[in-house]
Amino acid sequence: MRIDYTLMQGAGNRILVVDARPTRAEPPAADRLQRLADERTGPGFDQLMWITPTRAGGIAGYRVFNADGSEVEQCGNGVRCVARLLAESVGAQDFVLDAPAGAVQCRVLADGRVSVNMGAPCFDPPRIPFIADRAANVHEVSVNGTEYAIGAVSMGNPHCVLAVGDVDAADVPGIGAELETHERFPARTNVGFMAIEGPGAMKLRVWERGVGETLACGTGACAAVAVAQRRGQVGGEVTVSLPGGQLVVSCAQPGGAMWLTGNAEKLSEGTIET
């Protein structure tokens, strides 16, 4: 079956959006998704957002797939792209989407940016999941004999956050790949490298689970701000600068709901074979 897609980007994160509601088509198998994610054999994407009929009262639901074909719980830049696309068809600027990790409130702003409520961060190790005796601001994790001080948090998906002095000099591919598959993260993890520049600004690079380093990661931006806010290092609104652009994360108080705001733009349209 052939089905239409829209290729979009949020802060440089390439998002393939497929509205499967008219056909009720199932997502392609993992090996097919890998070929679609590769620009040499498909449209290319970091994440695929597969729009489904609503399950719990939102205007639609969605499923999330990484470039390696694995299905995951959430994608902050992806949900903003879905929201921007659906806002045009439903004629609404404020609505709810049904995510695998729960309902997500979405707002399309007057300047075209999209703001989504990513929910509250979770530091409880079993729910991340992360193997540790208790929640803590800092956990020590060993990689090849080197100890790294990390923050472990879930934004609906697992994140490991490292503070670094210079994100440009950080060994994101090397350390990121090792931590992604570390035994203490039984479901693997996304890995963020953050450099805090002040109470309202940080730089961030992210090694995404099942993808590798990407130009941006929305849940990664929320995770980094959540870790830094819990440590008292940033305030309630933080501009996060990533290689692909800027995202704004707003959270009134540590542990509260986190709003993620940024661009969501169309790149191209086409069809794929499911």
N, C-alpha and C positions, 0 to 999 in steps of 0.2 A: 504494500500500500504506500502510495506517495502522500506526503503530508507537508503542509507549508511550515516554514520557520521564519523567524526574524532574528538576525544577528545583531546584538546590542553591546554596548560597553558602559561600565560604570567605573570611573576613575582608572580606566585602562584594563579592567577585568573584562575579558571577552565572554559574553553570556549568549548562548543559543537558546531562544525561547520558542517552544512549540506549544500551540494551543490544540490539545488533543480532544477537547470537549465535543466538537461536532462529530468526530469519527469514533470516539471512545477507543482509539488505538492504544496499544500497549507500547511502552518504550522498547527500543531495540535491545538486543542482547549485548553483553559487555564488550565482546570483540568488535561488534558493529559500532558501538559507541566510541571505542578507541580509534577506529578509522575515521569517523565523523569529526572527532576532536583534532585530528592531525590535518593541518592545512594542506598537506600534499595529497590527501585522499578524501577530504571533506571540507565543509565550511570553516572548521577550526573553532575550538572553544576551550575555555577553562572550566566552565560549568554549563550543564544543560538544565534548563528549567522546564519541566514537563507539566503544563497546566491541565488540571483535572476538574471534573465537576466538584462543587462544594460538598463538604462532608459535615460541616458543623455551623452553617449559617452565614459564612462569608460569601462574597460574590463568586469565588472560585477557590480551588485548592491547587497545590503544586507538589511535585516531587523533584528532588535535586540529585544530579549525577555528576561526578567528577570526570576528568578527562581519561582516567584509567578505567572507566566503566562502572566504578563502585557507586552505589547509592548512599547518600549521606543525609544528615538531618537538616542542615540549614545553609543558606548562602546569603549574606547581607546585601551584596551588590546585585545578586540575582533577583532577590525579591523586589528591590527597587526597580529593576528593569521590567519585571512582570507588572508591577503596579503602574508604571508609566504607560505601558502598552495597553493594559486593560482600561485605564482611565479614559482613553480616547473612545473606546467602544461603549462603555457604560454611562458616560457623561457625568461621572462623579469624581470629586477631588479628594474625598475622605471616605474610606471604606476598609473592610476587613478581608484578609485572605486567610485561608486555612493552610497552615504549614504543618509538616510532619512533627515539628516540636511544639505546636500549639498555634492559636490564632495570632495574627500579626496585623496591627492597625497601620494603615498607610495613608499618607497625605501627599498630594501633588501640590507643590508650592507655586506661587504666582510667577516666580522666575524660572520655572521648569524643573527645578531640582525636586527630588523626592525624599521624603522623610518617613522612616519606618520605625515602629517600636519593636526593638529586638528582645524585649523582656529583661528580667533581672539576671545578672551573672550568678552562677552557682559555683561555690568553692568547696562543696562537699565531695571529697574524693570518690566515693562509690558512684556518685551521679555524674562525674565528669566523663568517663571513668579514669581514675588515676590511683595507683596503689600507694597509699600512705596511711599512717595511723590516724591522722586528724587533718583538718583544714589548717593552713598556715599562710602567712604572707609570703614566706620564702621556703622553698623545698630544695634540698641538695640532691642533684642527680648526677651519677657518674657515667661518663662516656669515654671509653678507651683509657681509663685511668685518670681522666680529668674531671674535676667536680665543677658543676655549673649550678648557680643559684637561679632558680626559676620560679615563676608564678604558674600555678595550674588552675584553670577555670573552664567552665562550660558556658558557651553562649548558645546553647541548643546543640552545639558540637564541641568537641574537646580542643583546648588550646593550651600551649606551653609558651610562656613569655619570658624572654631574657632581656635584661637591661644591658646595653652596650654603650661605649663612649662614642662610637662613630659607626653608623649603620653602613656607610659605604665600604668600610674596611672589614665588616663582619663576614665571617666565613659561612654565609647562609646556605650554600649547597652542601658543604661538608657537615657542619653541625646540624643543620636542618634535617638532612636525610637520616642522620643517626638518631636524633630525638623523635622524629616522626614514628619510627618503628621501635622505640625503646620499650623494653619489657614492662616498665611501670605504666605505660599507656596501652592497655590491652586492646583498645579499638583504634590504635594509632592516634596521631594528633597533628594539628596544625601548629607551626612553630613561628612565633613572632620575635623579631629583633628590634627593640625600641630604644631610642635615644631621647630622653626628656629634655626639652629646651626651655621649659618654664611651666608655670601653673596652667597655661592655656595652649600649649603647643608641644608636639613631639614628632619625631621622624620614625618611620616604621618600614621594615621589609618583612615579608611573610613567605615562608616555605609552606605551601598548602598540601595537606594530606591528599595523596592520590593525583597530584598535579605537578608539584615542584614549585619553584619560585614564580610568583605572578606579579603583575604590575600593581595589584591592589587586592585587599581582602577585607570585606566589610565586617564580618564577625571577628576577624583578627584585630581590626581597629578598635572594636568594642572591648575585646578581651584585654588588649594592652591598656586601654584607659581604665578598665575595671581594676586591673592589678595595680596600676599606679595610683588610682584614687584610694584604694584600700590601704595603700602604704602612706597616704597623705602627701603624695608628690604632685598631684594636679587638682584642679578645681572642678566645677560642675559642667563646664563646656570646654572641649579640647579640639583644636584643629590638628588632624593627623595627616602629615604629609607622606605620601607613598610615592614610589617611582612613577605611577601612572596618573597622579593627581592628588587632590585633597578631599578628605572626608571630615565631617564635623560630628563629634559624638557628644551628646548632652545627657547628663545624669544629675538629677537634683541633689542626690546624696549617695554615699557609698552603699552599694547593694541594691539600689533602686533600679527602676526601669531605664533602659538605655535607648535613646533615640539616635538613629544613624541617618545623616543627611548628606546627599551628594547628587551628582549628575547621573542621568540614565538616558543614553542616546542611541538611536538606530544607526546601524552601519550598512546593512544590506538585507535583502529578502531572497528567499528561494524555496526549494523543495528538497526533501530527503526521502529515501526509501526506508520504511520501517521493517 
